[in-house]
Amino acid sequence: MDVSYILDDLNDAQRQAVTAESQRLLVLAGAGSGKTKVLVHRIAWMIKALNSSTHSVLAVTFTNKAANEMTSRIEQILSQPIPEIWCGTFHSISNRILRRHHVQADLEKDFSILDSDDQLRIIKRIVKRLEIDEDQWPADKVRWQINKWKDDGLRPNKIEDKGDFNIEILKKIYIDYENYMRSENLLDFAELILKSYELIRDNQDLRNLYHKKFKNILIDEFQDTNSIQFSWIKNFTGDGSNITAVGDDDQSIYGWRGAKIENINSFSKEKRTQIIRLEQNYRSTGNILNAANAVIGKNSNRLGKKLWTADSKGDPIHVFEAYSEQEEANFIVDTVVRATEDGDYYKDTAVLYRSNAQSRVIEEFLLRQNIPYIIYGGVRFYERLEIKNVISYLRLVINNNDNNALERAISVPTRGIGQKTLAELRRIADESGLSLFSAAKKVIEEKIFKGKGLNSLTSFINFIEDCSEKLYELPAHEFVEMIINQSGLIDHHMKEKGEKGKIRIENINELISAVKSFAIIHKNDDLSEFDSLIAAFLSSVSLDMGETQANKTDDAVQLMTLHSAKGLEFKTVLIVGMEESLFPHARSVESINELEEERRLCYVGITRARKKLFLTYTEYRRLYGRDSYNPPSRFITEIPDDHIEFIRPKQSFSSGYYGTVAKNKDKIQTLEYALGDNVVHSTFGEGVVLNIEGDGDSSRIQVSFHEVGTKWLVSAYANLKRI
C-alpha cells in the first residue's frame, strides 16, 4: 500500500522526524516550524506505514483545543475516524484512567472534579473549622501551596516541616483537606494527575497493562512539563515503548508556575535519544528570525538550533525611543492607524508587554481614538479585581452613601465583619431609610452590635471619615497612596502566592501613576463641577469603562502579556517597554536562570511577528507609582545593527548604533512648522517651536512646552497642531 502521501508537503527535517525509527525521539521544534504538523503526520505514519494499532497510541498535550485539533487533523490525513486513539490533556487522560480503575484507586465511580472556585470554598471552611486565622492564612495562599505540593508529587507524610511553624500550619490544613476530599469522593485538578500517577506506580498489573497497550507515546510542548507530569509520562513508558517528545527549550517560559526546563534537557541526554531539529520557519521574515536567533544565542543553557526561512529578509526591526509612556502609547496608536490605512485589520496587530500594568496607558490612548481592542487572556486595567478594590475605597470616601462601594471596601481585606453582620446592617439601613454608611454610624452610636463586630465596624467607619477629612490636604496621588497603604490592601494581596500577588501589587501601584498623570494632564482644566480631583478622576474612569471592550470575535487590536502570546502569531507585533528592570524584569537580573528565562520570553515575543516588528522603550517612565529612568533593554542591544532601523534619529545609542529613518513618505502625512509657531500636543499641551533639524519625515522639532519643558519630537510622529 502506498503511504508516501503522508510525507507530501513536508520538508526534509519534518520528513526525518515523521519517519524516525528511534525508540527515543526528541523533536526540537523552533517557533513556526510546523510542530503540530510533525506530530499528526508521525501518528498517521505509525498507523499506516508501520501498521501500529490505533489502540497503541497515547498523545498528550496541554489544552483540549490542541488535542481536538490533533485528532481532527489525523482523521483528515487517514480519511477515517480514530476513536481508539488516546489523545488528550494530562488531566483528561488521568480522569479516564481513574474512572476505569476507580476500585484500585479507592474511589467511587461517580467521583466529582472540583474547579478552582469550589476548591477555594472548601479550603476556607477547613481553615475556619481548624480555628486558624483566615487573615494570616488566606484560602488562595493555602490552595496555591497544596497544588504546588501535588505538582511536586508530595503527600503530607512526605513533607518535612523541620520545625517551621508556617509549614506545620499548611501541612495541618493539607491533611484535613485530603481527608475531606476523600470522604466526599472529590478530586481537584492537581489530584487527577497525582492520583493516576500513584495508581500506576503502585499497581504492577496496571503498569504492565499500560506498558503493553501504549507502544507509541507522544508528548507535545515537552518543555512545559512539571515534576509530576514528567514522572507520569515515565510511568507509562515500558522497555518496548516508542517515545516522541516534541518541544522547544528556547520557548520554556513557565518556570514561575512549575515547568521544568530540566525535563527536556534530561530527556535529550538519555541513552538512545535521537534529536531532530526543525529549524525552517514558515511564519516570519528573515530579519525577524535573525533578530530572534541573535537574542536567544546569548543563552548558555540550551540545546541549540538556528531558525531560517526561505522567505525574504523583509522590513528591518524598527526601534522607537519615546520620551514617556504617553508618547509610546501615542506611537502605538499611530502604528495601528497606519497599518489599517495600508489595508490591515485591527486584529492583525498585537501589542505585547512584560507587565499587566503597562496596559493602562495603552488602553487610554486606544479608547481616545475609538480603536477597538481586546485584552487577550485578561481583563482591562480598571476592571481588574485589585483595582476595583482600591476604587471602591475612593468612591466611598468621595460619597459616603455609595452602598456598593461600602459593601466591597468593608469586605476587602477581611476585618471581622462577616456576611451575617452585613446582612443585619442592610436590614437596619432598609428599616431606617438610611445608607449603609449612615446605618453603620447609627449602630456605633447606639451600640446595636456587640464585641468584635462593633469594634471592627467602628474602626472601618473612622478610617473612611479620617480619609474624607484629608482629601484636600494631600496631592491626589499621595492621597490614593495613603488609602492603599492604610486600608490593608497591599498586605491583603501580598498574601497571594506566586506571580498573582506580585502582579496585583504592580497594578495597584500603577493606579497611583494613573492619578498622578491625570493631575498633570488636567492641571489647567476647569474641573469646578467636581468637588475634588479624585472625583474628576473617578468620573473619567467610569466614562472610559463605559466604552466596552471588543468581543473576541470582533476586529480589534490584541493587547497581551508576553506570556499570553505564546502559540500565537500576528502580521505586526509591537513589544513595548523594552527597558532594563522592566524587560528583563528587575526580579530576574540577579539570577542567571531567571535572566535566561526572560531572554526566552523575548525570543517568544519576537517570533510572534510575521511581517513587521517594532520594539519601543522610553527615556522616562512612570510605572507602579514610581518615576524611573532606565536604559534600553539589553535585548535590543543583542540584535545586530544591520537588522535594525531607529525611527527616532539619535546621535548615539547605548550599544554604539546609529539610527536612520526609513518610512514611506506617501503613507505618512507630515506638517511643516516655522520657528516661533505656537503648537499643541495631545499629551504635552501647548508650546512654542524653538528649533527644526533635518527634512521631511526624518526631521526633528524642538518644542518648549509650557507645562513639561523642552522636548525633541520626530515630525512624522509628533502630531502637533498649530494654534
C-alpha positions in Angstrom: 0.0 0.0 0.0 1.4 3.4 -1.0 1.7 5.6 2.1 4.0 8.2 0.6 1.2 10.7 0.5 1.6 11.1 4.3 5.0 12.7 3.6 3.8 15.0 1.0 4.2 18.7 1.8 6.9 18.0 4.4 10.4 19.5 4.4 13.5 17.2 4.9 13.7 17.7 8.6 10.0 17.2 9.1 10.1 14.1 7.0 13.0 12.8 9.0 11.1 13.4 12.3 7.9 11.7 11.0 9.7 8.5 9.8 12.3 8.2 12.5 12.6 4.7 13.9 14.3 5.6 17.2 12.6 4.4 20.4 13.6 7.7 22.0 13.0 10.8 19.8 13.3 14.4 20.7 12.0 16.8 18.1 13.3 20.3 18.8 10.6 22.4 17.1 11.5 26.0 16.6 8.9 28.7 16.6 6.7 28.5 13.4 8.5 25.3 12.2 5.4 23.0 11.9 5.4 21.3 15.3 1.8 20.1 15.2 2.2 19.1 11.6 5.0 16.7 12.5 3.1 15.3 15.5 0.0 14.4 13.5 1.9 13.1 10.5 4.1 11.0 12.7 1.0 9.4 14.3 -0.5 8.8 10.8 2.8 7.3 9.7 2.8 4.9 12.6 -0.7 3.7 11.9 -0.4 3.4 8.1 3.2 2.7 7.3 4.3 0.8 10.5 0.9 -0.9 11.0 0.7 0.2 14.6 -2.7 -0.3 16.2 -4.7 2.9 16.8 -5.1 1.5 20.4 -1.4 1.7 20.9 -1.2 5.5 20.6 -1.1 7.8 23.6 -0.8 11.5 22.6 -0.6 14.1 25.4 -0.8 17.8 25.2 -1.7 20.8 27.4 -5.0 22.1 26.1 -8.3 20.5 25.0 -8.2 22.7 21.9 -4.8 21.4 20.9 -5.9 17.8 21.5 -9.1 18.2 19.4 -7.1 19.8 16.6 -4.6 17.0 16.6 -7.4 14.3 16.4 -9.2 16.2 13.6 -6.0 16.5 11.5 -5.0 12.9 12.0 -8.5 11.8 10.8 -8.2 14.1 7.8 -4.8 12.5 6.8 -6.1 9.0 7.3 -9.6 9.7 5.9 -11.1 7.7 8.8 -12.3 8.2 12.4 -9.9 7.2 15.1 -11.9 7.0 18.4 -9.5 4.4 19.7 -6.6 6.8 20.0 -6.0 8.3 23.4 -5.4 11.9 22.6 -5.9 14.5 25.3 -4.5 16.6 28.1 -2.8 15.2 31.2 -5.9 15.9 33.2 -8.4 14.3 30.7 -6.3 11.2 30.3 -5.8 10.9 34.1 -9.6 11.3 34.6 -10.2 8.5 32.0 -7.8 6.1 33.8 -9.2 6.8 37.3 -12.8 6.2 36.0 -11.7 2.9 34.5 -9.8 1.8 37.6 -11.7 3.6 40.4 -11.8 0.4 42.6 -8.0 0.1 42.5 -7.7 3.9 43.1 -10.0 3.6 46.1 -12.6 5.9 44.6 -16.3 5.7 44.0 -17.1 5.5 40.3 -19.0 8.7 40.3 -16.3 10.9 41.9 -16.7 14.6 41.2 -14.0 17.0 40.0 -13.7 20.4 41.7 -13.0 23.6 39.8 -10.7 26.2 41.5 -13.5 28.2 43.0 -15.0 25.1 44.7 -11.6 24.2 45.9 -11.2 27.6 47.4 -14.6 27.4 49.2 -13.7 24.1 50.8 -10.3 25.3 52.0 -12.0 28.4 53.5 -14.3 26.1 55.5 -11.4 23.9 56.7 -9.4 26.9 57.8 -12.3 28.2 59.8 -13.1 24.8 61.3 -9.5 24.4 62.4 -9.7 27.9 64.0 -6.8 29.1 62.0 -6.5 32.9 61.4 -8.1 33.5 58.0 -6.3 36.8 57.6 -2.9 35.2 58.1 -3.7 32.1 56.1 -6.0 33.2 53.2 -7.6 30.4 51.2 -5.9 31.2 47.9 -2.5 31.1 49.5 -3.2 27.7 51.0 -4.7 26.5 47.7 -1.5 27.6 45.9 0.7 25.7 48.3 -1.4 22.5 48.3 -1.4 22.5 44.5 2.3 23.1 44.3 3.0 20.2 46.7 0.8 18.0 44.5 2.6 19.2 41.4 5.9 18.1 43.1 4.3 14.7 43.9 4.3 15.3 47.6 1.7 13.9 50.0 1.5 15.4 53.6 3.6 12.5 55.0 6.4 13.3 52.6 6.6 17.0 53.7 9.3 17.8 56.2 8.4 20.8 58.3 11.8 21.0 60.1 10.2 22.9 62.9 8.9 25.6 60.5 5.7 26.9 62.0 4.3 28.0 58.6 4.9 24.6 57.1 3.3 23.0 60.1 0.1 25.0 59.7 -0.1 24.4 55.9 0.6 20.7 56.4 -2.2 20.5 59.0 -4.6 22.1 56.6 -3.4 19.8 53.8 -4.1 16.7 55.9 -7.6 17.9 56.8 -8.3 18.9 53.2 -7.2 15.4 51.9 -9.4 13.7 54.5 -12.4 15.8 53.5 -11.9 15.2 49.8 -11.6 11.5 50.3 -14.8 11.3 52.5 -16.8 13.3 49.9 -15.4 11.5 46.8 -13.9 14.7 45.4 -10.8 15.3 43.3 -9.2 18.6 42.3 -7.3 19.1 39.1 -3.8 18.6 40.6 -5.1 15.4 42.3 -6.2 13.9 39.0 -2.6 13.7 37.8 -1.0 12.8 41.1 -3.6 10.1 41.9 -3.4 8.5 38.5 0.4 8.6 38.7 0.3 6.8 42.1 -2.2 4.3 40.8 0.0 3.1 38.0 3.2 3.4 40.1 1.9 1.2 42.9 0.0 -1.4 40.9 2.2 -3.7 38.9 -0.6 -5.3 37.0 -1.9 -2.0 35.7 1.6 -0.9 34.9 2.1 -3.9 32.8 -1.3 -3.5 31.2 -0.5 0.1 30.0 3.1 -0.7 29.1 1.7 -3.4 26.8 -1.0 -1.1 25.5 0.8 2.1 24.8 3.6 1.3 22.4 3.6 4.8 20.9 3.7 7.7 23.3 3.9 11.3 22.0 4.1 14.4 24.2 3.5 17.9 22.9 5.1 21.1 24.5 7.5 18.9 26.4 9.4 22.0 27.7 6.3 22.9 29.8 6.0 19.7 31.8 6.4 20.0 35.6 7.8 17.4 38.0 4.7 15.2 38.4 3.9 15.3 34.7 7.4 14.1 33.8 7.1 11.3 36.3 3.6 10.5 35.0 4.9 10.0 31.5 7.8 7.8 32.6 5.1 5.7 34.5 3.6 4.7 31.1 7.0 4.0 29.4 8.0 0.4 29.2 11.0 -1.2 27.6 9.1 -1.6 24.3 7.6 1.9 24.2 8.4 4.4 21.5 8.6 7.9 23.0 8.4 11.0 20.9 8.8 14.3 22.8 8.2 17.5 20.8 9.1 20.8 22.3 11.4 23.8 22.2 13.8 24.6 25.1 14.0 28.1 23.8 10.3 28.6 24.5 10.4 27.4 28.1 8.9 30.4 29.8 6.7 29.0 32.6 9.3 28.2 35.3 7.4 30.5 37.6 4.5 28.1 37.6 6.4 24.9 37.9 7.6 24.0 34.4 11.0 22.3 34.5 13.3 23.0 31.6 15.4 20.3 33.1 12.9 17.7 31.8 13.7 18.4 28.2 17.4 18.6 28.9 17.3 15.4 30.8 15.5 13.5 28.1 18.0 14.8 25.5 20.8 13.1 27.4 19.2 9.7 27.8 20.8 6.9 26.0 19.4 6.1 22.6 17.7 9.5 22.3 17.8 10.9 18.8 17.5 14.6 18.4 16.0 16.2 15.3 15.8 19.9 14.9 13.1 21.7 13.0 14.7 25.0 12.1 12.9 26.1 8.9 10.4 28.8 9.9 7.2 29.3 7.9 6.0 32.4 9.8 8.5 35.2 9.9 10.7 37.2 7.6 14.5 36.8 7.6 15.2 39.9 9.6 12.8 38.9 12.4 14.3 35.4 12.6 17.9 36.7 12.6 17.0 39.0 15.5 15.4 36.1 17.4 18.5 33.9 16.8 20.8 36.7 17.9 18.9 37.2 21.2 18.4 33.6 22.2 22.0 32.8 21.2 23.2 34.7 24.3 21.7 31.9 26.5 24.1 29.3 27.6 21.8 26.6 28.8 20.2 25.5 25.5 20.3 22.5 23.2 20.9 24.8 20.2 19.2 25.5 16.8 19.0 28.3 14.4 15.8 29.4 12.7 15.8 30.2 9.0 13.3 31.0 6.3 13.0 30.7 2.5 11.1 34.0 2.7 12.6 37.4 2.0 14.5 39.5 4.6 11.6 41.8 4.9 11.4 45.0 6.8 14.1 45.8 9.4 13.1 45.7 13.0 12.0 49.2 13.9 13.1 50.6 17.3 11.3 53.6 18.7 12.6 55.6 21.7 9.8 57.6 23.3 10.2 60.3 25.9 7.5 58.8 28.1 4.9 56.1 28.3 2.3 58.6 26.8 4.5 59.1 23.7 5.0 55.4 23.5 1.2 54.8 23.6 0.7 57.6 21.0 3.2 55.8 18.7 1.3 52.5 19.2 -1.9 54.3 18.1 -0.2 55.8 15.1 1.2 52.4 14.0 -2.2 50.8 14.3 -3.8 53.6 12.2 -1.1 53.4 9.5 -1.5 49.6 9.3 -5.2 49.9 8.8 -4.7 52.6 6.2 -2.5 50.0 4.4 -5.4 47.6 4.4 -4.7 45.6 7.5 -7.4 44.7 10.0 -7.1 45.8 13.6 -6.7 42.1 14.7 -3.5 41.9 12.6 -1.7 43.9 15.2 -0.6 42.8 18.7 0.9 44.8 21.5 3.0 42.7 23.9 4.2 43.9 27.3 6.0 42.3 30.2 3.7 43.6 33.0 -0.1 43.7 33.1 0.1 47.2 34.5 1.6 48.6 31.2 -1.8 48.1 29.5 -3.3 51.1 31.4 -1.8 53.9 29.3 -2.2 52.0 26.0 -5.8 51.4 26.8 -6.4 55.1 27.5 -4.9 56.1 24.1 -6.8 53.5 22.2 -10.0 54.5 23.8 -9.4 58.1 23.0 -9.0 57.3 19.3 -12.0 54.9 19.3 -9.8 52.0 18.3 -11.3 48.6 19.4 -9.0 46.4 21.5 -9.1 43.1 23.4 -7.0 42.2 26.5 -6.1 38.7 25.4 -6.3 36.2 28.3 -7.1 39.0 30.8 -9.3 41.9 31.7 -9.0 45.7 31.2 -7.0 47.6 33.8 -9.9 49.3 35.6 -11.8 46.0 35.7 -9.1 44.1 37.5 -10.1 42.9 40.9 -7.4 44.7 42.8 -8.1 48.0 41.0 -11.8 47.7 41.7 -10.9 47.2 45.4 -9.0 50.5 45.5 -11.6 52.3 43.5 -14.3 51.2 46.0 -12.4 52.9 48.8 -12.0 56.1 46.7 -15.7 56.1 45.8 -16.8 55.6 49.4 -14.5 58.5 50.6 -15.9 60.8 47.9 -19.5 59.7 48.6 -20.2 58.1 51.9 -23.6 57.0 50.7 -22.3 54.8 47.9 -23.7 51.4 49.2 -22.0 49.3 46.5 -18.6 50.8 47.3 -19.1 50.2 51.0 -20.0 46.6 50.6 -16.9 45.9 48.6 -14.5 48.0 50.7 -15.7 46.7 54.1 -15.1 43.1 52.9 -11.6 43.5 51.4 -9.5 42.9 53.3 -11.4 40.8 55.8 -11.7 42.7 59.1 -14.1 40.6 61.3 -17.2 41.9 59.6 -18.8 38.9 58.1 -21.9 38.3 55.9 -24.2 38.0 58.9 -23.1 41.4 60.2 -23.5 42.9 56.7 -27.0 41.4 56.4 -28.0 42.9 59.7 -26.6 46.2 58.7 -28.6 46.1 55.4 -31.8 45.3 57.4 -31.2 48.3 59.7 -30.5 50.5 56.7 -33.7 49.4 54.9 -35.9 49.9 58.0 -34.4 53.3 58.8 -34.3 54.5 55.3 -30.6 55.2 55.6 -27.5 54.4 53.5 -25.3 51.6 54.8 -22.7 54.1 56.0 -25.3 56.1 58.0 -26.8 52.9 59.3 -23.3 51.9 60.5 -22.9 55.2 62.3 -26.3 54.6 63.9 -25.2 51.1 65.0 -22.0 52.5 66.5 -23.7 55.4 68.3 -26.4 53.1 69.8 -24.1 50.1 70.3 -26.6 47.9 68.5 -23.8 45.4 67.7 -21.6 43.8 70.3 -18.0 42.7 70.7 -15.6 42.2 67.7 -18.2 43.1 65.1 -18.9 46.6 66.7 -15.1 47.3 67.1 -14.3 46.3 63.6 -17.2 48.4 62.2 -16.1 51.4 64.3 -12.5 51.1 63.1 -13.6 51.0 59.4 -16.0 54.0 59.6 -13.4 56.0 61.5 -10.9 55.2 58.8 -13.2 56.4 56.0 -14.1 59.6 57.8 -10.4 60.3 58.5 -9.7 59.9 54.8 -12.5 62.2 53.9 -11.0 64.9 56.1 -7.6 64.5 54.4 -9.0 64.6 50.9 -8.0 68.2 50.3 -4.8 68.1 52.4 -2.6 66.0 50.1 -1.8 65.9 46.4 -4.2 63.4 44.7 -1.7 60.7 44.0 -0.3 60.9 47.6 -3.9 60.7 48.9 -4.5 57.5 46.9 -1.2 56.0 48.1 -2.2 56.8 51.7 -5.5 54.9 51.2 -3.8 52.0 49.6 -1.3 51.6 52.4 -3.6 52.3 55.3 -6.5 50.2 54.1 -4.5 47.0 54.3 -5.0 46.2 50.6 -1.2 45.8 50.0 -0.9 43.2 52.8 -4.1 41.5 51.7 -2.8 40.9 48.1 0.7 40.1 49.2 -0.6 37.0 50.8 -1.5 35.6 47.4 1.3 33.2 46.4 3.3 33.2 43.2 3.1 35.7 40.4 -0.6 36.6 41.1 0.1 38.5 44.2 3.1 40.4 42.7 1.0 41.3 39.6 -1.8 42.7 41.8 0.6 44.9 43.7 2.1 46.2 40.5 -1.3 47.1 39.2 -2.3 48.8 42.4 0.9 50.9 42.3 0.2 51.7 38.7 -3.1 53.2 39.8 -1.1 55.8 41.7 0.7 56.6 38.4 -2.7 57.0 36.7 -3.9 59.5 39.2 -0.6 61.4 39.0 -0.7 61.6 35.2 -4.4 62.6 35.3 -3.4 65.5 37.7 -0.7 66.7 35.3 -2.8 66.5 32.2 -5.7 68.4 33.7 -3.6 70.8 35.7 -5.1 73.9 34.0 -8.5 72.5 33.2 -11.7 73.8 34.7 -12.9 70.9 36.9 -15.2 73.1 39.0 -18.1 70.7 38.5 -16.2 68.2 40.8 -15.6 68.6 44.5 -12.0 67.2 44.1 -9.5 66.0 41.6 -10.2 62.4 42.8 -13.9 62.8 42.0 -12.9 64.0 38.5 -10.6 61.1 38.1 -13.3 58.6 39.1 -15.7 60.2 36.7 -13.2 59.8 33.9 -12.6 56.2 34.8 -16.3 55.5 34.7 -16.7 57.0 31.3 -13.8 55.0 29.9 -15.2 51.8 31.3 -18.5 52.6 29.7 -16.6 52.0 26.4 -17.0 48.2 26.4 -14.1 46.1 25.3 -14.4 44.4 22.0 -15.7 40.8 21.8 -13.2 38.1 21.0 -14.8 37.7 17.6 -14.6 41.4 16.7 -11.9 43.0 14.6 -9.7 44.5 17.4 -6.1 45.3 18.3 -4.8 42.5 20.5 -3.2 43.5 23.9 -1.5 40.9 26.0 1.4 40.0 28.2 4.4 38.2 26.5 3.5 35.1 28.4 0.0 35.1 26.9 1.4 35.5 23.4 3.0 32.0 23.2 1.5 29.9 20.4 0.0 33.0 18.6 1.1 34.9 15.6 0.3 38.3 14.1 1.3 40.3 11.0 2.5 43.2 13.1 3.9 43.0 16.6 4.9 45.8 19.0 6.9 44.7 22.0 6.7 47.7 24.3 8.5 48.8 27.5 11.9 47.3 26.5 13.9 48.8 29.3 16.2 47.3 31.9 14.3 46.5 35.1 11.1 46.2 33.2 12.1 43.7 30.5 14.2 42.0 31.6 12.3 42.3 34.8 14.1 43.7 37.9 13.5 40.4 39.7 15.4 38.4 37.2 18.7 40.3 36.8 20.3 38.7 39.9 19.8 35.1 38.7 21.3 33.6 35.6 18.5 31.1 35.3 15.8 33.7 35.6 17.6 36.1 33.2 17.8 33.3 30.7 14.1 32.7 31.0 13.5 36.4 30.4 15.5 36.1 27.3 13.5 33.1 26.1 10.4 35.3 26.7 11.9 37.9 24.4 12.5 35.2 21.8 8.9 34.1 22.1 7.7 37.7 21.6 9.9 38.4 18.6 8.8 35.2 16.8 5.2 36.1 17.1 5.7 38.6 14.3 5.2 37.6 10.7 6.0 40.7 8.7 6.7 43.7 10.9 8.3 44.0 14.4 8.5 47.2 16.5 10.4 47.5 19.7 9.8 50.5 21.9 11.4 51.9 25.1 11.1 55.2 26.9 13.7 57.6 28.3 11.4 58.2 31.3 8.5 56.1 32.6 6.0 56.4 35.4 5.1 52.9 36.4 3.9 51.3 39.6 3.6 54.8 41.1 7.3 55.4 40.6 9.3 57.6 38.2 12.2 55.7 36.5 14.9 56.5 34.0 16.1 53.1 32.8 18.5 52.4 29.9 17.2 50.4 26.9 16.8 46.7 27.4 19.9 44.6 26.8 17.8 42.5 24.4 17.7 45.4 22.0 21.5 45.7 22.1 21.8 42.0 21.4 20.2 42.4 17.9 22.8 43.1 15.2 22.7 46.7 13.9 22.2 45.6 10.3 18.7 44.3 11.2 17.6 47.5 13.0 16.3 50.9 12.0 15.7 53.5 14.6 12.6 55.5 14.0 13.8 58.4 16.0 17.3 59.6 14.7 19.7 59.8 17.6 23.3 61.0 17.8 24.3 57.9 19.7 22.9 54.7 21.2 24.0 52.7 24.2 25.4 49.9 22.0 27.1 52.3 19.6 24.4 52.0 16.9 23.4 55.0 14.8 19.7 55.4 13.9 18.2 56.2 10.5 14.7 56.7 9.4 13.1 54.7 6.6 9.4 55.3 6.1 7.1 55.5 3.2 6.6 59.3 2.7 3.5 58.7 0.6 1.8 57.0 3.5 2.8 59.4 6.4 1.4 62.9 6.4 3.8 65.4 8.0 3.3 69.1 8.8 5.7 72.0 8.1 6.5 74.3 11.0 8.3 77.5 11.4 10.4 78.8 14.3 8.2 80.6 16.8 5.0 78.7 15.8 2.6 78.1 18.7 1.6 74.5 18.7 -0.3 72.0 20.8 0.4 68.3 21.6 -2.2 65.8 22.8 -0.1 64.8 25.8 2.4 67.7 26.5 -0.1 70.5 25.9 0.8 73.9 24.3 4.3 75.1 23.4 6.5 77.1 21.0 8.7 75.7 18.2 12.3 76.6 19.1 14.3 74.6 16.5 14.0 72.3 13.5 16.6 69.8 12.3 16.5 67.8 9.0 13.9 67.5 6.3 10.7 65.6 5.7 9.7 62.7 8.0 13.2 62.4 9.4 13.2 65.9 10.7 13.1 66.7 14.4 11.3 69.6 16.1 12.3 71.1 19.4 9.3 72.5 21.3 9.3 74.3 24.5 6.1 73.1 26.2 4.6 75.4 28.9 4.0 72.5 31.4 6.6 69.8 30.8 9.6 71.8 29.4 11.6 71.3 26.2 11.2 68.1 24.1 12.6 66.9 20.8 9.9 65.2 18.6 10.1 63.4 15.3 7.8 65.3 12.9 6.3 62.1 11.5 5.0 61.1 14.9 4.8 64.5 16.7 1.0 65.0 16.0 1.5 68.7 16.6 -1.2 71.2 15.6 -0.7 74.9 15.0 -2.7 77.1 17.3 
